[in-house]
Amino acid sequence: MKIEWKASLESWAFRLLCVSVFGSAFSLPLGRAFLLLSLILLITRAVRGAGRIAFPFSAWCWLAFAAVAALASVFGVNPALSFSKINKLIWFMGIPVAATLATSRLRILVLLRAYIYGAIVLALDILVLRVIQAWQACQTIAEAGGEPDLWWEIIDRGSMTHGQALSVALAALAGLMIIAARQYEGGQLHRVIQTLPIADRPPVWRLYGWLMTIMLTTALVLNFKRGSWVAAALVIAAFLGLTGRWRRLALLAVAAVALTALPPVQQRLGALREELTLGHGGRLVMWSKIAPTLIREHPFGIGYRALDEKLMQDTARRLGVRVEEKRNHLHSNILQITAATGWAGLVVYLLWMGRGLYCGLGSLRQMERDGRMKGDSPREPLLPLTLAMMLLALVLNGLVEYNFGDAELVLVYGMLFGLLERQRSRPQTADCGLKRTK
């Protein structure tokens, strides 16, 4: 394939969106810059009268949430702090951008592959650079006469954001591999591969798919974030079960048991006993003491991102409990959003998430009607189901993490909601801005 340089603004906007999606997995500046450029091209096209920008239901939820957050911040405990951070909500602009540009099944597949490739870059960073940094830190500790612990140094460098990005990428890759498997099973590849149009080719080749799965899974394990482990395992298990891949589900169970036998994994899982106590000052005290108090005292919200370390510690002292230092959120989307934007914000959030899952899981009705899933259909139920599983990975992680305010993951949320809305409107085939050559 080669790039067709004399393309429309819409085609260039899609290409920039692809770069944004690719970059969002490992680089926030890259993801944001190209998303903004893509939007600028779409606005230019709209001004010229060449096409409008889509604004689906999820985008209205975005505006509603922003309005509630702004109102809560005006009457909150620290308006200056809230309004210094509320601009992060702007980056949900990926919803209308993706909904406008994901005009075909092929384009959605291209965007999913772009995110997976970006996650591969992130995985290489974890597997290579992070391990090297941890080893160098151990060398420094040893030279100073200390007792180095390589596993702890790796664990200490783990990132909540990276774990969630990898779990979302694994869900996307699982979907593409299942779609590809259906194409193999359907005999589609019995034809000469060079004669197939791009849209009919499997979205991922088996060998490459398994290699990427191993790489992403290894990086996910080495990132040592338990929430993303559980979310990824549950989502992939649900995906395999819904699509009837029972042997692979059994393989997943065996792999999960084998991983729990590794000493560092056991160490991380064993630490839960201590962390889930009030005396530890972690999530349990935030969920059972701090959050209920803030929500009861401020039913309309304290303001967007108004919970800083000072307010957290002041609240803990009033309640006579201990909270870990440098904590400025409640480690839960539901609790954080309710505390920040009140009950109104929680209602909008639940409606927003419910809308996205409904757009994707609605395909299950089609699966029941058909009795089986066809991987070669332009309107196959597997593609929206894949998007729903990616969103579900974020929602599950959000039960124990505040990922709704994570700048990198906001870009992912925006892309997913835009694609889910577009899938619900049953996109037709369209050129993806690339030209195939012999």
C-alpha positions in Angstrom: 0.0 0.0 0.0 1.0 3.6 -0.5 -0.4 6.9 0.7 -2.5 8.8 -1.7 -1.3 12.3 -1.2 -3.9 14.0 -3.3 -6.7 13.0 -0.9 -9.7 14.8 0.6 -9.7 16.7 3.9 -11.8 13.8 5.3 -9.2 11.2 4.3 -6.4 13.2 5.8 -8.4 13.7 9.0 -8.8 10.0 9.2 -5.1 9.4 8.8 -4.4 11.9 11.5 -6.9 10.1 13.8 -5.0 6.9 13.1 -1.8 8.5 14.3 -3.6 9.9 17.4 -5.0 6.5 18.3 -1.6 4.9 17.8 0.1 7.5 20.0 -2.6 7.5 22.7 -1.4 4.1 23.9 2.1 5.4 24.8 2.4 9.2 24.3 -0.2 11.7 25.5 1.3 14.7 23.6 1.3 12.6 20.4 -2.3 11.4 20.9 -3.6 14.9 21.7 -1.7 16.8 19.0 -3.0 14.6 16.1 -6.5 14.4 17.5 -6.6 18.2 17.5 -5.2 18.3 14.0 -7.9 15.8 12.8 -10.6 17.9 14.4 -9.3 21.1 12.7 -9.5 19.4 9.3 -13.0 18.3 10.0 -14.0 21.8 11.0 -12.4 23.2 7.9 -14.3 20.7 5.8 -17.6 21.6 7.6 -17.0 25.3 7.0 -16.5 24.6 3.3 -19.8 22.7 3.3 -18.3 19.4 2.4 -19.7 17.5 5.3 -20.9 17.9 8.8 -19.3 16.6 12.1 -21.3 13.9 13.8 -22.6 14.5 17.3 -24.1 11.3 18.7 -25.8 10.6 22.0 -22.5 9.9 23.8 -21.3 13.4 22.7 -24.4 14.9 24.3 -23.5 13.0 27.5 -20.1 14.5 27.3 -21.5 18.0 27.2 -24.0 17.2 30.0 -21.2 15.9 32.2 -19.1 19.0 31.5 -22.0 21.3 32.3 -22.7 19.5 35.6 -18.9 19.5 36.5 -18.7 23.2 35.8 -21.7 24.0 37.9 -20.5 21.9 40.8 -17.1 23.6 40.5 -18.6 27.1 40.7 -20.2 26.3 44.1 -17.5 23.8 45.1 -14.9 24.0 47.8 -12.1 25.2 45.5 -13.3 26.8 42.2 -9.8 28.0 41.2 -8.4 24.4 41.5 -11.4 22.9 39.7 -11.3 25.3 36.7 -7.6 24.9 36.4 -8.2 21.2 35.6 -11.6 21.1 33.9 -10.1 21.7 30.5 -9.2 18.0 30.5 -12.8 17.3 29.6 -12.2 18.9 26.2 -10.3 15.9 25.1 -13.4 13.8 24.9 -13.6 15.5 21.5 -12.5 12.1 20.2 -16.2 11.1 20.3 -17.4 13.3 17.5 -14.2 12.9 15.6 -14.3 9.1 15.6 -18.0 9.1 15.0 -17.5 11.2 11.9 -14.6 9.4 10.4 -15.3 5.7 11.2 -17.4 5.4 8.2 -16.8 1.7 7.4 -16.0 -1.6 9.0 -12.5 -1.4 7.5 -11.8 2.0 9.0 -12.8 0.7 12.5 -10.4 -2.3 12.0 -7.6 0.1 11.0 -8.1 2.2 14.2 -8.2 -0.9 16.4 -4.9 -2.1 14.8 -3.4 1.3 15.3 -4.2 1.2 19.0 -2.8 -2.4 19.3 0.4 -1.3 17.6 0.7 1.6 19.9 0.3 -0.8 22.9 3.1 -2.9 21.4 5.4 0.2 21.7 4.3 0.6 25.3 4.9 -3.1 25.9 8.5 -2.8 24.5 9.1 0.1 26.8 8.0 -1.9 29.8 9.8 -5.1 28.8 13.1 -3.5 27.8 13.5 0.1 29.2 11.8 -0.4 32.5 13.6 -3.6 33.2 16.9 -1.9 32.4 16.1 1.0 34.6 15.2 -1.3 37.5 18.4 -3.2 37.0 20.4 0.0 37.0 18.7 1.0 40.2 19.6 -2.3 41.8 23.2 -1.7 40.8 23.2 1.7 42.5 21.7 0.3 45.7 24.3 -2.5 45.8 27.1 -0.1 45.3 25.7 1.9 48.3 25.8 -1.2 50.4 22.1 -1.9 50.3 20.2 -5.1 49.4 18.7 -4.6 46.0 15.4 -6.3 45.0 14.9 -6.4 41.2 11.3 -7.4 41.4 10.4 -4.6 43.8 12.2 -2.1 41.6 10.1 -3.3 38.6 6.9 -3.3 40.6 7.6 0.3 41.9 7.8 1.5 38.4 4.4 0.1 37.4 1.8 2.5 36.1 -2.0 2.3 36.5 -2.5 4.0 33.2 -0.2 1.6 31.4 -1.9 -1.5 32.9 -5.3 -0.3 31.7 -4.0 0.6 28.2 -2.6 -2.9 27.9 -5.8 -4.5 29.1 -7.8 -2.5 26.5 -5.3 -3.5 23.8 -5.6 -7.2 24.7 -9.4 -7.0 24.4 -9.1 -5.4 21.0 -6.6 -8.0 19.9 -8.8 -10.8 21.2 -11.6 -9.5 19.1 -9.5 -9.2 15.9 -8.1 -12.7 16.4 -11.6 -14.1 16.8 -12.8 -12.3 13.7 -9.8 -13.6 11.8 -10.5 -17.1 13.0 -14.1 -16.9 11.7 -12.7 -15.9 8.3 -10.3 -18.9 8.3 -13.2 -21.2 9.3 -15.4 -19.8 6.6 -12.9 -20.9 3.9 -12.4 -17.4 2.8 -8.6 -17.8 2.6 -8.9 -20.7 0.2 -8.7 -18.1 -2.5 -5.4 -16.6 -3.7 -4.5 -14.0 -1.0 -3.3 -11.5 -3.5 -6.7 -11.3 -5.2 -8.5 -10.4 -2.0 -9.6 -6.8 -1.5 -8.2 -5.2 1.6 -11.5 -5.4 3.4 -11.7 -9.2 3.0 -8.3 -9.9 4.5 -8.2 -11.1 8.1 -7.7 -8.2 10.5 -4.7 -9.9 12.0 -2.6 -13.0 11.0 -2.5 -15.9 13.4 1.2 -15.9 14.0 1.5 -12.2 14.5 -1.6 -12.2 16.6 -0.2 -14.8 19.0 3.2 -13.0 19.2 1.5 -9.8 20.0 -0.7 -11.5 22.6 2.3 -12.9 24.3 4.1 -9.6 24.3 1.1 -7.6 25.6 0.4 -10.2 28.3 4.0 -10.3 29.5 4.1 -6.5 29.7 0.8 -6.5 31.6 2.1 -9.0 34.1 5.4 -7.1 34.6 3.5 -3.8 35.0 2.3 -5.4 38.3 -1.1 -3.6 38.6 -3.7 -6.1 40.0 -6.8 -4.2 38.8 -5.7 -4.4 35.2 -4.9 -8.1 35.6 -8.4 -8.8 36.9 -10.1 -6.6 34.3 -8.2 -8.2 31.4 -8.8 -11.7 32.6 -12.6 -11.1 33.2 -13.1 -9.4 29.8 -11.1 -12.0 27.8 -12.9 -14.8 29.6 -16.3 -13.2 28.9 -15.3 -12.6 25.2 -14.2 -16.2 24.7 -17.3 -17.5 26.5 -19.7 -15.4 24.4 -18.1 -16.5 21.2 -17.9 -20.2 22.1 -14.1 -20.4 22.3 -14.3 -22.9 25.2 -10.9 -24.5 24.6 -9.2 -21.1 24.6 -11.2 -20.2 27.7 -9.7 -23.3 29.4 -6.3 -22.3 28.2 -6.8 -18.8 29.7 -7.7 -20.4 33.1 -4.6 -22.6 33.0 -2.4 -19.6 32.2 -4.0 -17.5 35.0 -3.3 -20.3 37.5 0.3 -20.7 36.2 0.9 -16.9 36.6 -0.3 -16.9 40.2 2.4 -19.5 40.9 5.1 -16.9 40.1 6.7 -15.5 43.4 6.4 -11.8 42.4 2.8 -12.3 41.4 2.1 -14.1 44.7 3.8 -11.2 46.5 1.5 -8.7 44.8 -1.7 -10.7 45.4 -0.6 -11.4 49.0 -0.2 -7.7 49.7 -4.0 -7.2 49.2 -4.6 -8.5 52.7 -2.7 -5.6 54.2 -3.9 -3.0 51.8 -7.6 -3.8 52.3 -7.5 -2.8 56.0 -8.4 0.5 57.5 -5.0 0.8 59.2 -3.2 0.7 55.8 -4.6 4.1 54.8 -5.4 3.0 51.2 -8.5 2.3 49.2 -10.6 0.8 52.0 -10.4 3.9 54.2 -11.1 6.1 51.2 -14.1 4.0 50.1 -15.6 3.5 53.6 -14.7 6.7 55.4 -13.5 9.6 53.2 -15.9 9.2 50.2 -19.1 8.8 52.2 -18.3 11.8 54.3 -17.6 14.1 51.3 -20.7 12.9 49.5 -22.9 13.4 52.6 -21.5 16.9 53.3 -21.5 17.9 49.6 -24.5 16.3 47.8 -24.0 18.6 44.8 -20.3 17.9 44.6 -17.1 19.5 45.9 -16.1 20.5 42.3 -14.3 18.9 39.5 -10.9 17.6 40.7 -11.2 19.7 43.8 -10.1 16.8 46.0 -6.4 17.5 46.6 -4.0 16.1 49.1 -4.8 18.8 51.7 -8.6 18.1 51.6 -7.9 14.4 51.7 -5.7 14.7 54.8 -7.9 17.2 56.5 -11.0 15.0 56.1 -9.0 12.0 57.4 -7.9 13.9 60.5 -11.5 15.0 61.2 -12.6 11.3 61.0 -9.6 10.1 63.1 -8.3 7.8 60.3 -5.1 7.6 58.4 -4.7 8.1 54.6 -1.6 7.5 52.6 0.3 10.7 51.6 0.1 12.2 48.2 -3.4 10.9 47.5 -5.7 13.3 45.6 -8.4 10.9 44.3 -10.6 8.1 45.7 -9.4 5.3 43.4 -12.9 4.7 42.0 -14.8 6.3 39.2 -18.2 6.1 40.8 -17.1 7.5 44.2 -14.8 10.1 42.7 -17.4 11.4 40.3 -20.1 11.4 43.0 -17.9 13.3 45.4 -16.8 15.8 42.7 -20.0 16.4 40.7 -22.7 15.2 43.1 -25.5 12.8 42.3 -26.3 14.6 39.1 -22.8 13.8 37.8 -23.1 10.2 38.8 -26.4 9.8 36.9 -24.8 11.3 33.7 -21.8 9.1 34.1 -23.9 5.9 34.5 -26.1 6.9 31.5 -22.9 7.6 29.5 -21.3 4.3 30.2 -24.5 2.4 29.8 -25.0 3.9 26.4 -21.6 2.8 25.2 -22.1 -0.8 26.5 -25.6 -0.9 25.0 -24.3 0.1 21.6 -21.8 -2.8 21.6 -23.6 -5.5 23.5 -26.8 -4.9 21.5 -25.1 -7.1 18.9 -25.7 -10.1 21.2 -29.3 -10.1 20.1 -28.2 -10.5 16.5 -25.9 -13.4 17.6 -28.9 -15.1 19.1 -31.0 -14.5 16.0 -28.4 -15.9 13.7 -27.4 -18.8 15.9 -23.8 -18.1 15.0 -21.5 -15.2 14.1 -20.2 -14.6 10.6 -16.8 -13.1 10.4 -17.1 -12.0 6.8 -20.2 -9.8 7.2 -19.7 -6.0 6.9 -22.2 -5.7 9.8 -21.0 -8.6 11.9 -21.8 -8.6 15.6 -18.2 -9.4 16.5 -16.9 -5.9 15.8 -19.3 -4.0 18.1 -18.8 -6.7 20.7 -15.0 -6.1 20.5 -15.5 -2.4 21.1 -17.9 -3.2 24.0 -15.3 -5.5 25.6 -12.6 -2.7 25.3 -15.0 -0.3 27.0 -15.8 -2.9 29.6 -12.1 -3.3 30.5 -12.0 0.4 31.3 -15.3 0.3 33.3 -14.1 -2.6 35.4 -10.8 -1.0 36.0 -12.8 2.1 37.0 -14.3 0.3 39.9 -11.0 0.4 41.7 -9.2 3.2 39.9 -10.2 6.8 38.9 -9.4 6.3 35.2 -12.2 8.7 34.0 -9.8 11.6 34.9 -6.7 10.0 33.4 -5.6 12.2 30.5 -4.3 9.2 28.4 -7.4 7.1 29.0 -9.7 10.0 28.2 -8.4 9.8 24.6 -9.3 6.0 24.6 -12.7 6.7 26.0 -13.4 9.2 23.3 -12.3 6.9 20.5 -14.4 4.0 21.8 -17.6 6.0 22.3 -17.3 7.4 18.8 -16.7 4.0 17.3 -19.5 2.4 19.3 -22.0 5.1 18.2 -20.9 4.7 14.6 -21.3 0.9 14.8 -24.8 1.3 16.1 -25.6 3.4 13.0 -24.4 0.5 10.8 -21.6 2.1 8.8 -21.4 1.3 5.1 -18.2 0.5 3.2 -15.9 3.3 2.4 -12.4 4.1 1.3 -10.0 4.4 4.2 -7.7 6.9 2.6 -5.2 4.3 1.4 -4.6 3.0 -2.0 -3.6 -0.6 -2.7 -0.9 -1.3 -5.2 0.1 -4.6 -6.9 
